[in-house]
Amino acid sequence: MSNVSEALRLAGEIERLGSEAFSVLSRYLIETPLIRAPELDAYIGCRVHLKLENMQLTGSFKIRGALFKTHRLFEKGCRGVVTASSGNHAIGVAYASKLLGLDALIVMPSSASKFKIGKVREYGANIVLHGKFLDEAHAKALEIADKLKYSYVHTYDDIEVIAGQSTIMIEILEIIDNPGTVIAPIGGGGLISGLSVYAKKRGARVIGVQAENAPSMYTWFKEKRIPETIKPTIADGVYVRKPGDLTKSIVEEFVDDIVLVNEDYIVEAMKIMMSKLKIIVEGAAALPLAALLSGDVKDVKEPVILIVTGGNIDLDVLMRIIGLIH
């Protein structure tokens, strides 16, 4: 099967599952606000809207994919789940498992933030810290899942998880029928895969953003290779060394461009979100605004929708950003 044919097949599956996910998740989660942000218009030179996933239960969009996948496993009689995650997906799986009465074991890399580790513990999941990178934690999690006979919930390379994330775009399209440009962060690619399938059907440009320090999907998109190393970034939620196989296929077909932003632009975007909009965001959630500030997003069509993915930020990082606001 050609790459295009595979991407189209996956898109059809996402749309089929997306409708089911929207129905399931509406029983448990909130429809997050989609707001105008005129305070940003002057910075960007266009009409900007924000989809505030930082206001979702657990503080991140990741609960959507985690809960939909876990709910489907629950309906099949699953008694426990295992996942590997650096943070927000782990929190989502822990929350979903507690909600549905399932056992949950989460493998987190040593690079995971203390705040996110604490949130996972709050929801009663067992935690194993293993490896420096997510793919190392993933390998350990698969080993544990096999030993315990639990189901594995991948953080991004799973069609049901992607379908759960796609419900963000379903909600947006109920309010803005014809979005011009949709800009979203990319880690492993699950979010932008789900968004892009729906957004492209309405003629929107879809732009992904990665941290310059962790350019895994960017490097694949531009050069068809995986970077040998990645460096720490304040956008810890997208600190992913290897994009997914499913997500690479979808991104190649449905995403118009991916841009990189450096740490200075990410910090500046976080400062603007806090000082001008009074919205607290984690580093990954500031990537779309950072990309616009950098000037590297080309051919922007209005209205522009930025996906604000989460607000689970370490207190010490938050205080450092606040200290930089003049």
Secondary structure, DSSP 8 states (H G I E B T S, - for coil): --HHHHHHHHHHHHHHHHHHHHHHHTTTS----EEE-HHHHHHHTS-EEEEEGGGSGGGBTHHHHHHHHHHHHHHTT--EEEEE-SSHHHHHHHHHHHHHT-EEEEEE-TTS-HHHHHHHHHTT-EEEE--SSHHHHHHHHHHHHHHHT-EE--SSS-HHHHHHHHHHHHHHHHH-SS-SEEEEE-SSSHHHHHHHHHHHHTT-EEEEEEETT--HHHHHHHHSS--S-----S-GGG--SS--HHHHHHHHHH--EEEEE-HHHHHHHHHHHHHHH-----TGGGHHHHHHHHT---S--SSEEEEE-B----HHHHHHHHHH--
